[in-house]
Every structure is written in structure tokens, then in C-alpha cells.
Amino acid sequence: MTRLLAVADSDSYLKWAAGLLDALPEDWTTDLVVVRTPITPSAAQIAAAVSGTRAGAAGRELPAVLPARQLRRTAERFRPDVVLLACTGPVVDALAAETLAGLRPRPVLVSGLPGISVPATEKAWLFRSGCDLFVVHSGREVAEFSAIGRELGGGGAVALARLPYLDLGAGLGTETSKGTSKGTSKGTSTGAGTGTGGGVRDRVVFATQAKVPRRREEREDVLLALAALARARPDLDVVVKLRARDDERQTHNERHHYERLWNALADEGRVDRDLVRFAAGPMHEHLSRAAGFVTVSSTAALEAIAGHVPLLVLSDFGVSAEMINLVFEGSGCLGTLDDLAKADFRTPDAEWCRANYFHDASATDWAGRVTALVAAARAGTLEPARSLLDGPEHAAARRRARLRLEVPPKVLRYGYRAKRRMRRYLKAL
């Protein structure tokens, strides 16, 4: 029997971890917890993240939120063969190098990225170079991260897994996500109707992304286009799907929160406050009602494709690595705010789907690789991965990451505020 302990630190990584666990053999024993950091998800975010997975099954307790020391004690009691570090980079490094170091027997350490990871970055590899297996989700990502690994050294192998969320809304429409469509459909005017399951499809879902676009004015442009759509198409329920409410934390800080911007636009009389709804909750539930989907950059676009929902990936703000939408070049899904205002959505190109995230199931190898690593560890032949961040030049950054793990978030915030006040005071002298 193989025992796996999964540790997440944010809503997106928790959703990823819960989905990956569902893909493991049924005879594995698994546990899923959240390690406490300043970006710990709320109870509502945790429930949404595990919705549709075994971890979110009715009657089952939600994953516990544990301080770092309690996480260590939990790992010592559980004695895992595998630890899945489903966390942001600095937390992965700190957990692997310090919090969970020295466990006996040493577990296989697995990490990865919970969404679109094109182009691959050295930073992502460096933070996870102390792990024995790095899980990504397309052949292109495997190739790019393997090349980085060969160049930089450290780390372990790179493995391929199907993005676990893609199956939560499967079977809701046509065959696009399986790569059987004949090509790209452009100019699909969305209207309210029914899905193949008979449910009403009258919703246009905009999936937010915390990092892009960065400028307030650009985000306002998106909201104004959504308002124009809602005015022109009263038959459609236009919904801004939030990763976090304004008072909740998420994986990345969101400087200009869409709901706050919308309220400001309404106060200025630029939009009717009731034209657009703002909602949280599981993405797959929103997509089950969706007649169209739009985003600037979000892994949820892949969920929409899997759910056979026509979509737009907005290109008005650029198509680049910085906008995290470079992978959608050639997909046939790129469009503009004008297209959005007209409900002019797209169906993705079948060849692009096969090359990006919708690979044949036989190509998925991550669970098999984990099994082989566990066998090597039990036989005493596993050479642990070598972290590239073990040198003294990285000690200060690792200490900061440990502070985020070991100090209660409220205390940490007070400390940061005191530090900023002291800096301002000294500067004024």
C-alpha cells in the first residue's frame, strides 16, 4: 500500500491537488491538508476548490488548515511514501528543505504547477529543484521544463498529467475537447439554450485573473464590455466569476479587484449596478450553465474547452508571456472586447487542443513515475533530488519563506506594517 500526503497553500493549488489525488489508484491511502500562510484560503474557498472531487464528497470534512509545526507532526504520524507539495514556489522550497526535512523513511517529494505554464520559467524550476518529480500538463511544458532542467541541473524528472479540472465538467456538449472537431469555428453568436444534459445555458462567464491585466483602466475596459453585452443581450446572465472576494486571499495579490472597480463605475454612473453579477464558487458549476466564456488569461479557459463552452481569450492587452496567454496563439480562441460585446465566441482548433493539454490519455505518466520512485526509495536506490537553492546566497530568502510558514498571518502583517512605518520614520529624519 502506498501512502501520499498532499500539502497545499492556496486556493488554486488546493484545487489542483484534490484533482490529482482523484487520478491515483484507489488502493492508495491519501490525506490532503492546507498549510497556514498569509494566502490561506477561506472556508468557502476551500469548499469551492475541492468541489467535485473525493475530498469534497458529501459528509467528508474539508481539508484541515495546519501551522507548519503541526504539519510536521502530521507527516511523522502518517509516515507517507510520497509528499505532494502543491504550493507556491518559496513554500515548496521551505517545506522540502526545512519543515519536512529528515522524515524517516524519506518520502518521495513531488511538486508541479496547477495550470498553464507556457513559457516555462527558470524560477519555477529553481524553487522546486529539491523535489524528485515535477508535474506539468502538456507535452510542450514537459519539453520546456526538461530543457531548463538539463541546463540548470538539480531537481528530478518532469512528468505529464492531464489537468485534473478538465474532467469536472466533461460531457456537457460537443466533442471539441477530445479533438474530433473539424477545425476552428469563429463568429459563433451565443444565445440562451440548453446543453446536452438538458440544463439551461444562459450564462456568459468572465473568469478573472489576479495578475493580468495590470492597469486599472484595462480592467475597467473589460467591465464596460461586459456591461455592453448585458445591455444588448438581456437574455444572457453575465457573471464575473471571482477567485476570491475582495476580503479573501488568493495565490497572487490582486491590486485592482473587479468587484471593487465595478462598484466605483456604478457610483460614477458609468454602468448600471445590476447589469452584471459577481459570484464565487466552483468553476465547473458556472460552466454547466454557460453559453459563453471569456478571460484575459486563466486556466479556466481549458475547463471551458473541456466543457464544450464557446470562448474568447482577450487579446486587446497583448499576447505574450507577461500576459500569460502566449499558449493560446494558434488556438482560434483569441478575440477582442468588441467580440465580447457582441457575444462573438469561438470554438478551439482541434489540432491545437491535441498539442496543448488535451493529449491522449496514454501519454499521462505521472502516477507511474511516482510508483517507480516509491519502489526505488523502498529499495534504497533513490538518489534524492538536489536543490539549487541550498547555498548561502539563498539563505535569506528561505528564512523569509519560513517566516510566512511559522508566524501567524496576523502577526506577520503587523510586523510588516511596523517595518514600513519604521522605514518611513527613518527616511524622514
Buried (B, 14 or more C-beta within 10 A) or exposed (E): EBBBBBBBBBBBBBBBBBBBBBEBEEEBEBBBBBBBBBBBBBEBBBBBBBBBBBBBEEEEEBBBBBBBEBBBEBBEEBEBBBBBBBBBBBBBBBBBBBBBEEBEEBBBBBBBBBBBBBBBBBEBBBBBBBBBBBBBBBBBBBEBBBEBBEEEEBBBBBBBBBBBBBBBBBEBBEEBBBBEBEEBBEEBEBEBEEBEEEEEBBBBBBBBBBBBBEEEEBBBBBBBBBBBBBEEBEEBBBBBBBBBBEEBBBBBEBEBBBBEBBBBBBEEEEBEEEBBEBBBBBBBBBBBBBBBBBBBBBBBBBBBBBBBBBBBBBBBBBBEEBBBBBBBBBBBBBBBBEBBBBBBBBBBBBBBBBBBBBBEEEEBBBBEBBBBBBBBBEEEEBEBBEBBBBEEEBEEBBEEBBBBBBBEBEEBEEEEEEEEEEEEEEEEE
